[in-house]
Amino acid sequence: MSDGGLDQLFSFRDEPVEEVTEAAPKQKSRAWWVVRNVLLIAGATVVTIAAMRAGGLHISVLLVVAFFIGLRAVLYAVSEVAPPALPKRRGGAGRNDDGRALDSLRAAVRRWERNLDRAHTDPDLYTSNVLPVIAELADERLRLRHGITRTSDPRRARELLGDPLWAALHDRGRRTAKSRELETYVDALERL
């Protein structure tokens, strides 16, 4: 034991490191593998036959040997099968223009920005993509904050949402919304 105390114990110093050389993997001979499997099958057969006879059951030795050979063959086949390759990530997904990883929220916001930009010029896209999501958000906010939905209490929901948002959600054949109208809808949802 050293007499240097804790300072010596916790101090940093270069200590000689022994290099460990990896031993080359031993080549198992094919003969040894066969002998080992024969001994394993023979031992399992003897134990199984002895246990069966002790229990008063008689079974063919060839059947037990065939069972253990088949079992060993299955185990060998399973050990030789390589695990499946890991799935590859798509190159462009989840990456920014300069190669940095994006988070899911930012990707969803960008997807919505693109949808809203396209919805300004395409009334069908606005009706099929934007309005259902605004309606779902409105129902969710009404349910969480006030315990109602647009269908359960339409009069109260109309009061809470306001006439512009209510009209937008219930007039499906209308034109696309302008940016300031969408801002009004979002403000109405945030007020809930």
C-alpha positions in Angstrom: 0.0 0.0 0.0 1.2 3.5 -0.9 1.9 6.2 1.8 1.1 9.1 -0.6 -2.4 9.8 0.7 -5.4 10.9 -1.2 -3.5 13.5 -3.3 -1.4 10.8 -4.8 -4.4 8.6 -5.3 -6.5 11.1 -7.2 -3.7 13.0 -9.0 -3.2 12.6 -12.7 0.0 11.0 -13.8 1.0 9.0 -16.9 1.1 5.4 -16.1 2.6 2.8 -18.4 -0.1 1.0 -20.3 0.4 -2.6 -21.3 -0.7 -3.3 -24.9 -3.0 -6.2 -25.1 -2.8 -8.0 -28.4 -5.9 -9.8 -29.5 -5.5 -13.5 -30.0 -6.4 -14.6 -33.4 -9.7 -16.4 -33.3 -9.1 -20.1 -33.0 -10.0 -22.1 -36.0 -12.4 -24.8 -34.8 -11.9 -27.9 -36.8 -14.8 -29.4 -38.6 -14.0 -32.8 -37.0 -14.2 -31.3 -33.5 -17.6 -29.7 -34.3 -19.0 -33.0 -35.6 -17.6 -34.9 -32.5 -19.1 -32.4 -30.1 -22.5 -32.5 -31.8 -22.5 -36.3 -31.9 -21.6 -36.4 -28.2 -24.3 -33.8 -27.4 -27.0 -35.8 -29.3 -25.9 -39.1 -27.8 -26.0 -37.7 -24.3 -29.4 -36.1 -24.8 -30.7 -39.3 -26.2 -29.4 -41.4 -23.3 -30.9 -39.1 -20.7 -34.3 -38.9 -22.6 -34.5 -42.7 -23.0 -33.6 -43.3 -19.4 -36.2 -40.7 -18.2 -38.9 -42.2 -20.4 -38.2 -45.8 -19.3 -38.1 -44.7 -15.7 -41.6 -43.2 -16.2 -42.8 -46.4 -17.8 -42.9 -45.2 -21.4 -41.2 -46.9 -24.2 -40.3 -45.0 -27.3 -38.1 -45.8 -30.3 -34.4 -44.8 -29.9 -34.3 -43.9 -33.6 -37.2 -41.5 -33.1 -35.4 -39.7 -30.2 -32.2 -39.6 -32.1 -34.0 -38.1 -35.1 -35.6 -35.5 -32.9 -32.3 -34.4 -31.4 -30.6 -34.3 -34.8 -33.5 -32.2 -36.2 -33.3 -29.9 -33.1 -29.6 -29.5 -33.5 -30.0 -28.8 -37.3 -32.6 -26.1 -36.5 -30.3 -24.5 -33.9 -27.4 -24.5 -36.3 -29.5 -22.9 -39.1 -30.7 -20.2 -36.7 -27.1 -19.4 -35.6 -26.0 -19.1 -39.3 -28.7 -16.6 -40.3 -27.6 -13.0 -40.2 -29.8 -10.4 -38.5 -31.7 -8.1 -40.9 -30.0 -4.9 -41.9 -31.0 -1.8 -40.0 -33.4 0.4 -42.0 -31.7 3.3 -43.7 -32.9 6.8 -43.2 -34.0 8.8 -46.1 -31.4 11.3 -47.2 -33.4 14.4 -47.4 -36.0 13.8 -44.6 -35.3 15.4 -41.3 -32.5 17.6 -42.7 -32.3 21.3 -43.1 -30.8 23.0 -46.2 -27.5 23.3 -44.5 -27.5 19.6 -43.3 -28.6 20.2 -39.7 -31.3 17.9 -38.3 -34.8 19.3 -38.0 -37.2 18.5 -35.2 -40.7 17.2 -36.0 -42.5 20.4 -34.9 -40.5 22.5 -37.3 -41.2 20.0 -40.1 -44.9 20.1 -39.4 -44.9 23.9 -39.3 -43.2 24.0 -42.7 -45.6 21.5 -44.1 -48.5 23.7 -42.9 -46.9 26.8 -44.4 -46.7 25.1 -47.7 -50.3 23.9 -47.5 -51.5 27.4 -46.6 -49.5 29.0 -49.4 -51.1 26.6 -51.9 -54.5 27.0 -50.3 -54.6 30.7 -51.2 -54.8 29.8 -54.9 -56.6 26.5 -54.8 -60.2 26.7 -53.2 -60.5 22.9 -53.2 -57.2 22.5 -51.3 -58.5 25.1 -48.8 -61.8 23.3 -48.4 -60.3 19.8 -48.1 -57.2 20.5 -46.1 -57.3 23.7 -44.1 -61.0 24.0 -43.0 -61.3 20.5 -41.5 -58.2 21.1 -39.4 -59.5 24.5 -38.2 -62.8 22.9 -37.4 -61.1 20.1 -35.5 -59.0 22.7 -33.5 -62.1 24.7 -32.8 -64.0 21.7 -31.5 -61.0 20.6 -29.4 -60.6 24.0 -27.9 -64.4 24.3 -27.2 -64.4 20.9 -25.6 -61.3 21.5 -23.4 -62.2 25.0 -22.3 -66.0 25.1 -22.2 -67.1 21.4 -22.3 -69.0 21.7 -25.5 -68.6 21.1 -29.3 -70.1 22.8 -32.3 -72.6 20.0 -32.7 -73.5 19.6 -29.0 -74.3 23.3 -28.3 -74.3 25.3 -31.6 -75.7 28.5 -30.1 -73.0 28.8 -27.4 -70.3 27.6 -29.8 -71.2 30.3 -32.3 -71.0 32.9 -29.5 -67.6 31.7 -28.4 -66.1 31.3 -31.9 -67.5 34.6 -33.3 -69.4 35.0 -36.6 -66.5 35.2 -39.0 -65.0 31.8 -37.9 -68.5 30.2 -37.5 -69.4 31.2 -41.1 -66.0 30.0 -42.4 -66.5 26.6 -40.8 -70.1 26.1 -42.0 -70.0 27.6 -45.5 -68.1 24.8 -47.3 -68.6 26.2 -50.8 -66.9 29.5 -50.2 -63.8 31.0 -51.7 -60.3 30.7 -50.2 -59.5 32.8 -47.2 -57.1 35.8 -47.3 -54.2 35.9 -44.9 -55.8 38.4 -42.7 -59.0 36.3 -42.5 -56.8 33.3 -41.4 -55.2 35.5 -38.8 -58.7 36.4 -37.5 -59.6 32.7 -37.3 -56.5 31.9 -35.4 -57.0 34.8 -33.0 -60.6 33.6 -32.4 -59.2 30.1 -31.6 -56.6 31.5 -29.3 -59.3 33.5 -27.4 -61.2 30.3 -26.6 
